[in-house]
Amino acid sequence: MSEVRKSIVFSSLSRYSVMLIGLFSTMVVARLLTPEQLGIYAVASAIIMLVSEFRILGAGAYLVREKDLDVGKVRSALGVTILISWGLGVAVIITAPFVADYYDIDAIETLFRILSISFFIVPFVSIPSALMSRIMRFNLLFRMRLSGALMNLCVTLGLIYTGMGFYSLAWGQISGIALQALIAGVFLRPSGMQYRPSFERIGEIASLGVFNSIASVFRKATVVVPDLVIGKMGSTYDVGMFSRGLGFIQFVSQSLMMGVSPVALPYLSGARREGGDVRFAYQRASVLLGGMVWPVLVVGSVASLPAIRLFFGDQWDASAPLASWLAIWAALRSVHWFSNDVLLATHHEKIMVVKDAVIFAVLFSGVIWSYPGGLENVARVFVLVGALEVILITYVLRQYIGLSGWRFFMAWIPNVMVATGCGVVALWLEHVMDFETISAWKPAVALIIVMPPVWVSLLFLVRHPLFNELMRLAGAAKDKFLKRR
């Protein structure tokens, strides 16, 4: 378990550092570009994001999950990744003018051509990353991703100040990926990495990759579907406003969830290989994650207006009520955040795809139906779909890994209690301070001072297992500090 904890620490450092850099970039960009400009980029990047899920066709998951890994399998994984990713890069270039015509936005053609460059670079990032993840060398991944994020930030802001507008965002993304490929290939080349591709075992890798990639597309599509639908039915202003509210909530939730997500598949796969109880491992991981995520999202829902103003400026006020609803959706979605990892670890890729397809279809239909009633109605649809997702995935996991729905939800009661307590305190602060009229920094400071001790106290009172983990980490940090002295 100590190895898992160490991996989570470095994984969290990697993800959090990248996200904090991304947040700083977003805060600055939101003040330099208009909602309409960011809406244009949101439409183009949403499509590229969906297509990019097929770039490695599950080769990374294949390398992590394989029990016995040899040189041939690594070369095959690289070969499949090059074949698919480069092919998709060419497809993006060819389809660029047609997509621009469909949305009647000329700039999409240029954005597509810039963003297509990433498809030709990514094989030389994804395969080394998968090998480092397999052996839980997240300290190396941390260095690589942090360097890429800093490059992205510098290039993006530098080009915006030279007058390149939203094209700067695309070039910044490409520069970050290029630097990661250079670092992975020259400085951090992991053991077993091969740069001579092979096209054997394509069927073996694709059998996992197709289902894994399709499932990832559906999961990502639930996040970008508003950009695609609103971009066609409405205006780029509405796209920008909704994407800002959703982007803020995504940042808050993924700042917590993505730190442990890279460790989930190796951890659950290892539990299965070693004959451990996958159901217990899944339930414990879910409860620990919920203990962090739910309180933060509940507070974020209450304090969405000062948070939006503080991070992005007053011009984005209309996205605050959207963020309040979307925080509830993100909390519901976090309940089974590791569901795809456990289905992948137990070789149930097909049902993983079906499950995600159903959720996407309901959300897609809901966004189309609700958008004429306004953006807030779209956000409410997200909440309803989040509730459906909890019910559906609980049923699926009961059928395929034997998860007891009753025991699972009983284990989640402490999370509900802690989140409710934090929400009540946040509402009290809102009543005392009136978040709408005072400067945004004042409620932010108040929440930063008040909420952490409230959260820890509630964890202790409900005997949450996360409290023991925090005490263990604090004890380890104390021992390390004393040894240095």
C-alpha positions in Angstrom: 0.0 0.0 0.0 2.9 2.4 0.7 3.9 2.1 -3.0 0.3 3.0 -4.0 0.3 6.0 -1.7 3.7 7.2 -3.0 2.4 6.8 -6.6 -0.7 8.8 -5.7 1.4 11.6 -4.3 3.5 12.0 -7.4 0.5 11.5 -9.7 -1.4 14.2 -7.7 1.6 16.5 -7.9 1.7 16.0 -11.7 -1.9 16.6 -12.3 -2.3 19.4 -9.8 0.7 21.3 -11.1 -0.5 21.0 -14.7 -4.0 22.1 -13.6 -2.8 25.0 -11.6 -0.8 26.2 -14.5 -3.8 25.7 -16.8 -6.0 27.6 -14.3 -3.5 30.5 -14.3 -3.5 30.5 -18.1 -7.3 30.4 -18.2 -7.6 33.3 -15.8 -5.3 35.4 -17.9 -6.8 34.3 -21.2 -10.4 34.9 -20.0 -9.4 38.6 -19.4 -7.6 39.0 -22.8 -10.1 37.3 -25.1 -13.8 37.7 -25.4 -16.5 35.0 -24.8 -17.1 34.9 -28.5 -13.4 34.3 -29.3 -13.2 31.6 -26.6 -16.4 30.1 -28.0 -14.9 29.6 -31.4 -11.9 27.8 -29.9 -14.1 25.7 -27.7 -16.1 24.4 -30.7 -12.9 23.4 -32.6 -11.1 21.9 -29.6 -14.2 20.0 -28.6 -14.2 18.1 -31.9 -10.4 17.5 -31.8 -10.8 16.2 -28.2 -13.2 13.6 -29.2 -11.2 12.5 -32.2 -8.0 12.4 -30.1 -9.5 9.6 -27.9 -8.7 7.2 -30.8 -5.1 8.3 -31.2 -3.6 5.6 -29.1 -6.5 3.1 -29.5 -6.0 1.7 -26.0 -2.4 0.9 -26.5 -1.5 2.7 -23.2 -4.1 0.6 -21.3 -2.9 -2.5 -23.0 0.7 -1.9 -21.8 -0.4 -1.2 -18.3 -2.7 -4.2 -18.1 -0.6 -6.9 -19.7 0.8 -9.4 -17.2 3.9 -10.3 -19.2 5.4 -7.5 -21.2 8.2 -7.9 -23.8 9.9 -5.9 -26.5 7.6 -7.2 -29.2 4.5 -6.0 -27.4 5.9 -2.5 -26.8 6.9 -2.2 -30.5 3.4 -3.4 -31.5 1.8 -0.8 -29.2 3.9 1.9 -30.8 3.1 0.6 -34.3 -0.7 0.6 -33.7 -0.5 4.1 -32.1 1.4 5.5 -35.1 -0.9 3.9 -37.6 -4.0 5.2 -36.0 -2.8 8.6 -34.7 -1.1 9.6 -38.0 -4.2 8.5 -40.0 -6.4 10.6 -37.8 -4.1 13.5 -38.2 -4.5 13.3 -42.0 -8.2 13.0 -41.6 -8.4 16.1 -39.4 -6.5 18.1 -42.1 -8.8 16.8 -44.9 -12.1 17.5 -43.0 -11.1 20.9 -41.7 -12.9 23.0 -44.5 -16.0 20.9 -44.2 -16.3 21.3 -40.5 -15.7 25.0 -40.9 -18.6 25.2 -43.4 -20.9 23.2 -41.2 -20.5 25.6 -38.2 -20.1 28.6 -40.5 -16.9 29.6 -38.7 -13.9 30.1 -41.1 -11.4 30.1 -38.3 -12.1 26.4 -37.5 -10.2 25.3 -40.6 -7.0 27.0 -39.5 -7.4 25.7 -35.9 -7.9 22.2 -37.2 -4.7 22.3 -39.2 -2.7 23.6 -36.2 -4.2 21.1 -33.8 -3.6 18.2 -36.2 0.1 18.4 -35.5 -0.5 16.8 -32.1 -1.6 13.6 -33.8 1.8 13.1 -35.4 3.6 13.7 -32.0 1.5 11.9 -29.5 2.7 8.3 -30.1 6.1 9.4 -28.8 4.5 10.7 -25.6 1.7 8.2 -24.9 3.8 5.0 -25.1 6.6 6.1 -22.8 3.9 7.5 -20.4 2.2 4.1 -20.3 5.4 2.3 -19.5 6.2 4.7 -16.7 2.6 4.3 -15.4 2.9 0.5 -15.4 5.9 0.6 -13.1 4.3 3.6 -11.2 7.2 6.0 -12.0 4.9 8.9 -11.6 7.8 11.1 -10.4 9.1 11.0 -14.0 5.7 11.7 -15.5 5.4 14.7 -13.1 8.6 16.3 -14.5 7.6 15.7 -18.1 4.0 17.0 -17.8 5.0 20.0 -15.7 7.6 21.0 -18.3 5.0 20.6 -21.1 2.4 22.7 -19.2 4.9 25.5 -18.6 5.8 25.6 -22.3 2.1 25.7 -23.2 1.6 28.6 -20.8 4.5 30.6 -22.1 3.8 30.1 -25.8 0.1 30.8 -25.4 0.4 34.1 -23.4 3.4 35.2 -25.5 1.4 34.8 -28.8 -1.7 36.4 -27.4 0.3 39.5 -26.6 1.6 39.6 -30.2 -2.0 39.7 -31.4 -2.6 36.1 -32.6 -5.9 35.8 -30.6 -7.4 32.3 -30.1 -4.8 30.8 -32.5 -2.4 31.2 -29.6 -4.2 28.5 -27.6 -3.7 26.0 -30.4 0.0 26.8 -30.8 0.5 26.7 -27.1 -1.0 23.2 -26.9 1.2 21.9 -29.7 4.4 23.3 -28.1 3.6 21.6 -24.8 3.1 18.2 -26.5 6.3 18.6 -28.5 8.4 19.3 -25.4 6.9 16.3 -23.7 7.9 14.1 -26.6 11.5 15.5 -26.5 11.8 14.9 -22.8 10.3 11.4 -23.0 12.6 10.4 -25.8 15.9 12.0 -24.8 15.9 12.5 -21.0 13.4 10.1 -19.4 13.4 7.2 -21.8 11.8 4.4 -19.7 13.1 0.9 -19.5 11.7 -1.2 -22.3 10.8 1.7 -24.6 11.2 0.9 -28.3 11.2 3.4 -31.2 11.1 0.9 -34.0 7.4 0.1 -34.5 5.9 -3.2 -35.4 2.5 -4.0 -36.8 2.0 -7.4 -35.2 -0.6 -8.0 -32.6 -2.8 -5.2 -34.0 -5.9 -7.3 -33.5 -4.9 -8.1 -29.9 -4.3 -4.5 -29.0 -7.3 -3.2 -31.0 -9.7 -5.7 -29.2 -9.0 -3.7 -26.0 -8.3 -0.4 -27.6 -11.5 -0.1 -29.7 -13.8 -0.6 -26.7 -11.6 1.5 -24.4 -11.4 4.4 -26.9 -15.1 4.4 -27.8 -15.9 4.4 -24.1 -13.5 7.4 -23.6 -15.1 9.2 -26.5 -18.5 8.8 -24.9 -17.2 10.0 -21.5 -15.5 13.0 -23.1 -18.5 13.7 -25.3 -20.7 14.2 -22.2 -18.4 17.2 -21.4 -18.1 18.7 -24.9 -21.6 18.0 -26.2 -22.8 21.5 -25.1 -20.1 23.1 -27.2 -21.0 21.1 -30.3 -24.8 21.4 -30.0 -24.9 25.1 -28.8 -22.2 26.0 -31.4 -24.7 24.8 -34.1 -28.0 25.8 -32.6 -26.9 29.1 -30.9 -24.1 31.5 -30.7 -20.4 31.4 -29.9 -21.2 33.7 -27.0 -23.4 31.0 -25.4 -20.7 28.4 -26.1 -18.1 30.5 -24.4 -20.4 31.2 -21.4 -21.4 27.5 -20.8 -17.9 26.2 -21.4 -16.6 28.7 -18.8 -19.0 27.5 -16.2 -18.4 23.9 -17.0 -14.7 24.4 -17.3 -14.5 25.9 -13.8 -16.3 22.9 -12.3 -14.2 20.5 -14.3 -11.1 22.2 -12.9 -12.4 22.0 -9.4 -13.5 18.3 -9.6 -10.6 17.0 -11.7 -8.1 18.8 -9.5 -9.1 16.2 -6.9 -10.1 13.2 -9.1 -7.4 13.2 -11.7 -4.6 13.0 -9.2 -5.6 9.5 -8.2 -7.1 8.4 -11.5 -3.8 7.4 -13.2 -3.1 5.1 -10.3 -6.6 3.5 -10.3 -6.1 1.1 -13.3 -2.7 -0.2 -12.1 -4.1 -0.6 -8.6 -7.3 -2.4 -9.5 -5.5 -4.5 -12.1 -2.9 -5.5 -9.5 -5.6 -6.4 -7.1 -7.2 -8.7 -9.6 -3.8 -10.3 -10.7 -2.9 -11.0 -7.1 -6.3 -12.5 -6.2 -7.5 -9.6 -4.1 -11.1 -8.4 -3.6 -11.7 -6.0 -6.5 -15.1 -5.0 -5.1 -13.5 -3.9 -1.8 -10.7 -2.1 -3.5 -13.2 -0.3 -5.8 -15.6 0.7 -2.9 -12.7 2.0 -0.8 -11.2 4.0 -3.6 -14.7 5.5 -4.4 -15.4 6.4 -0.8 -12.0 8.1 -0.2 -12.4 10.1 -3.4 -15.9 11.2 -2.5 -14.6 12.4 0.9 -12.5 14.9 -0.9 -14.7 15.8 -3.9 -18.2 16.1 -2.6 -17.4 18.8 0.1 -15.4 20.9 -2.3 -18.1 20.7 -5.0 -20.9 21.5 -2.6 -19.0 24.6 -1.4 -18.2 25.5 -5.1 -21.9 25.3 -5.9 -22.7 27.8 -3.1 -19.8 30.1 -3.9 -19.9 29.9 -7.7 -20.4 33.7 -8.3 -17.4 35.0 -6.3 -15.3 32.1 -7.6 -16.1 33.0 -11.2 -15.5 36.7 -10.6 -12.2 36.0 -8.9 -10.8 33.7 -11.5 -12.2 35.0 -14.7 -13.6 38.5 -14.2 -17.1 40.1 -14.1 -17.7 39.6 -17.8 -18.4 35.9 -17.0 -21.0 36.5 -14.3 -23.7 34.7 -16.4 -21.8 31.4 -16.1 -22.1 31.4 -12.2 -25.6 29.9 -12.0 -24.6 27.3 -14.6 -21.6 26.4 -12.5 -23.8 25.9 -9.4 -25.9 23.3 -11.2 -22.9 21.7 -12.9 -21.2 21.2 -9.5 -24.1 18.9 -8.5 -23.7 17.0 -11.7 -19.9 16.6 -11.1 -20.5 15.4 -7.6 -22.9 12.7 -8.8 -20.5 11.7 -11.6 -17.7 11.3 -9.1 -19.5 8.5 -7.3 -18.5 6.0 -9.9 -15.5 7.8 -11.3 -13.4 4.5 -11.3 -16.1 2.4 -12.9 -14.3 2.2 -16.3 -11.1 1.3 -14.6 -12.6 -1.6 -12.7 -14.5 -2.8 -15.8 -11.3 -2.6 -17.8 -9.3 -4.4 -15.1 -11.9 -7.2 -15.0 -12.0 -7.5 -18.8 -15.5 -6.1 -19.3 -14.7 -3.6 -22.0 -17.9 -4.2 -24.0 -20.3 -3.4 -21.2 -18.2 -0.3 -20.5 -18.9 1.0 -23.9 -22.7 0.2 -23.7 -22.9 2.0 -20.4 -21.2 5.1 -21.6 -23.2 5.1 -24.9 -26.5 5.1 -23.0 -25.4 8.0 -20.7 -24.2 10.1 -23.7 -27.3 9.4 -25.8 -29.6 10.6 -22.9 -27.4 13.8 -22.4 -27.2 14.6 -26.1 -30.9 14.4 -26.5 -31.4 16.4 -23.3 -29.1 19.2 -24.4 -30.9 19.5 -27.8 -34.3 19.5 -26.1 -33.4 21.9 -23.3 -31.3 24.6 -25.1 -34.2 26.6 -26.5 -35.2 27.2 -22.8 -31.8 28.7 -22.0 -28.4 27.7 -20.7 -29.6 27.1 -17.1 -32.1 24.5 -18.4 -29.1 22.7 -20.1 -27.3 22.7 -16.8 -30.3 21.2 -15.0 -30.4 18.4 -17.6 -26.8 17.6 -16.6 -27.9 17.0 -13.0 -30.7 14.7 -14.1 -28.3 12.7 -16.2 -25.8 12.5 -13.3 -28.5 10.9 -11.2 -29.2 8.4 -13.9 -25.5 7.7 -14.2 -25.2 6.7 -10.5 -28.2 4.3 -10.8 -27.1 2.8 -14.1 -23.5 2.2 -13.1 -24.4 0.7 -9.8 -26.6 -1.8 -11.6 -23.8 -2.6 -14.1 -21.2 -3.2 -11.4 -23.6 -5.4 -9.4 -24.0 -7.6 -12.5 -20.4 -7.7 -13.6 -18.2 -7.5 -10.5 -20.8 -8.4 -7.8 -20.8 -5.0 -6.1 -23.5 -4.8 -3.5 -25.4 -1.6 -4.1 -26.7 -1.5 -0.5 -23.3 -1.8 1.0 -21.8 0.7 -1.4 -24.3 3.4 -0.7 -24.1 2.7 3.1 -20.4 3.2 2.8 -21.1 6.6 1.1 -23.2 7.9 4.0 -20.2 9.6 5.7 -19.5 11.4 2.4 -23.0 12.8 2.3 -22.8 13.9 5.9 -19.5 15.7 5.5 -20.6 17.4 2.3 -23.9 18.5 3.9 -22.0 20.0 6.9 -19.6 21.9 4.6 -22.6 23.1 2.5 -24.4 24.4 5.6 -21.3 26.4 6.7 -20.9 27.8 3.2 -24.5 28.9 3.1 -24.1 30.6 6.5 -21.1 32.5 5.2 -23.1 33.5 2.1 -25.8 34.9 4.4 -23.3 36.8 6.6 -21.2 38.2 3.7 -23.7 38.5 0.8 -21.5 37.1 -2.0 -23.2 39.1 -4.7 -22.3 42.6 -3.5 -18.8 42.3 -1.8 -15.5 42.0 -3.5 -14.8 38.4 -4.7 -11.6 38.0 -2.8 -13.3 38.4 0.6 -15.6 35.3 0.5 -12.6 33.4 -1.1 -10.4 34.3 1.9 -13.2 33.4 4.3 -13.8 30.0 2.7 -10.1 29.2 2.6 -9.8 30.0 6.3 -13.0 28.4 7.6 -13.6 25.3 5.4 -10.5 23.2 5.9 -10.8 22.9 9.7 -14.6 22.3 9.3 -13.9 19.6 6.7 -11.3 17.8 8.9 -13.5 18.1 11.9 -16.5 16.5 10.1 -14.2 13.7 8.8 -13.3 13.0 12.4 -16.9 13.1 13.7 -18.3 10.7 11.2 -15.2 8.4 11.4 -14.5 8.7 7.8 -11.6 6.5 6.5 -10.1 9.5 4.8 -9.3 11.0 8.2 -7.1 8.0 9.0 -5.3 8.5 5.7 -4.7 12.2 6.4 -3.4 11.4 9.9 -1.1 8.8 8.4 0.2 11.3 5.8 0.7 13.9 8.5 2.6 11.5 10.7 4.9 10.5 7.8 5.5 14.2 7.0 6.3 14.9 10.7 8.7 11.9 10.9 10.5 13.0 7.7 10.8 16.6 9.1 12.3 15.4 12.4 14.8 13.2 10.6 16.0 16.1 8.6 16.6 18.1 11.8 
